[in-house]
Amino acid sequence: MEIPRMVRGKDNMWDANVCINFANAVLNWIREHVTEDDPQVTYTISWKQPWQNVELTYAGKTNAFLTESYLKGEIRPE
């Protein structure tokens, strides 16, 4: 964890608070927009250049990747 100490207080440097606040804002935004409560439904989240907008695209049930056993909570011993 040297990086935070190395850049603390310097102009235009990485700031953990900015990263945490960004992640919090994105997760809250996703929570507001992903409204269909169905584990078979998928969404695509993208953040492309010029890095100004996060996009959420509804993909429906065509790209589901969670297995039935996972959705049922079945765990296989390793």
CYANA upper distance limits for C-alpha pairs under 8 A (distance plus 0.5 A):
  1 MET  CA      5 ARG  CA      7.99
  2 GLU  CA      6 MET  CA      6.61
  3 ILE  CA      7 VAL  CA      6.78
  4 PRO  CA      8 ARG  CA      6.32
  4 PRO  CA     14 TRP  CA      8.06
  4 PRO  CA     15 ASP  CA      7.71
  4 PRO  CA     16 ALA  CA      7.72
  7 VAL  CA     13 MET  CA      6.44
  7 VAL  CA     14 TRP  CA      7.23
  7 VAL  CA     15 ASP  CA      8.40
  8 ARG  CA     13 MET  CA      8.18
  8 ARG  CA     15 ASP  CA      7.97
 15 ASP  CA     19 CYS  CA      7.15
 16 ALA  CA     20 ILE  CA      6.68
 17 ASN  CA     21 ASN  CA      6.47
 18 VAL  CA     22 PHE  CA      6.55
 19 CYS  CA     23 ALA  CA      6.69
 20 ILE  CA     24 ASN  CA      6.56
 21 ASN  CA     25 ALA  CA      6.61
 22 PHE  CA     26 VAL  CA      6.67
 23 ALA  CA     27 LEU  CA      6.60
 24 ASN  CA     28 ASN  CA      6.61
 25 ALA  CA     29 TRP  CA      6.58
 26 VAL  CA     30 ILE  CA      6.63
 26 VAL  CA     54 VAL  CA      8.39
 27 LEU  CA     31 ARG  CA      6.63
 28 ASN  CA     32 GLU  CA      6.81
 29 TRP  CA     33 HIS  CA      6.86
 30 ILE  CA     34 VAL  CA      6.29
 30 ILE  CA     56 LEU  CA      8.33
 31 ARG  CA     35 THR  CA      7.93
 36 GLU  CA     41 VAL  CA      8.12
 39 PRO  CA     66 LEU  CA      8.39
 39 PRO  CA     71 LEU  CA      7.75
 40 GLN  CA     60 GLY  CA      8.41
 40 GLN  CA     61 LYS  CA      6.02
 40 GLN  CA     64 ALA  CA      5.98
 40 GLN  CA     66 LEU  CA      8.02
 41 VAL  CA     59 ALA  CA      7.62
 41 VAL  CA     60 GLY  CA      5.48
 41 VAL  CA     61 LYS  CA      5.08
 41 VAL  CA     62 THR  CA      8.31
 41 VAL  CA     63 ASN  CA      8.25
 41 VAL  CA     64 ALA  CA      6.75
 42 THR  CA     58 TYR  CA      7.09
 42 THR  CA     59 ALA  CA      5.86
 42 THR  CA     60 GLY  CA      6.10
 42 THR  CA     61 LYS  CA      6.73
 42 THR  CA     62 THR  CA      8.37
 42 THR  CA     63 ASN  CA      6.84
 42 THR  CA     64 ALA  CA      6.37
 43 TYR  CA     56 LEU  CA      7.08
 43 TYR  CA     57 THR  CA      5.95
 43 TYR  CA     58 TYR  CA      5.10
 43 TYR  CA     59 ALA  CA      5.57
 43 TYR  CA     60 GLY  CA      7.65
 44 THR  CA     55 GLU  CA      8.42
 44 THR  CA     56 LEU  CA      6.20
 44 THR  CA     57 THR  CA      5.54
 44 THR  CA     58 TYR  CA      7.06
 44 THR  CA     59 ALA  CA      7.20
 45 ILE  CA     54 VAL  CA      7.51
 45 ILE  CA     55 GLU  CA      6.12
 45 ILE  CA     56 LEU  CA      5.15
 45 ILE  CA     57 THR  CA      6.98
 46 SER  CA     54 VAL  CA      6.28
 46 SER  CA     55 GLU  CA      5.67
 46 SER  CA     56 LEU  CA      7.12
 47 TRP  CA     51 TRP  CA      6.58
 47 TRP  CA     52 GLN  CA      8.26
 47 TRP  CA     53 ASN  CA      6.73
 47 TRP  CA     54 VAL  CA      5.23
 47 TRP  CA     55 GLU  CA      6.83
 48 LYS  CA     52 GLN  CA      8.29
 48 LYS  CA     53 ASN  CA      7.94
 48 LYS  CA     54 VAL  CA      8.11
 59 ALA  CA     63 ASN  CA      7.25
 66 LEU  CA     70 TYR  CA      6.92
 66 LEU  CA     71 LEU  CA      7.32
 67 THR  CA     71 LEU  CA      6.86
 68 GLU  CA     72 LYS  CA      6.63
 69 SER  CA     73 GLY  CA      6.70
 69 SER  CA     74 GLU  CA      5.57
 69 SER  CA     75 ILE  CA      7.90
 70 TYR  CA     74 GLU  CA      6.26
 70 TYR  CA     75 ILE  CA      7.68
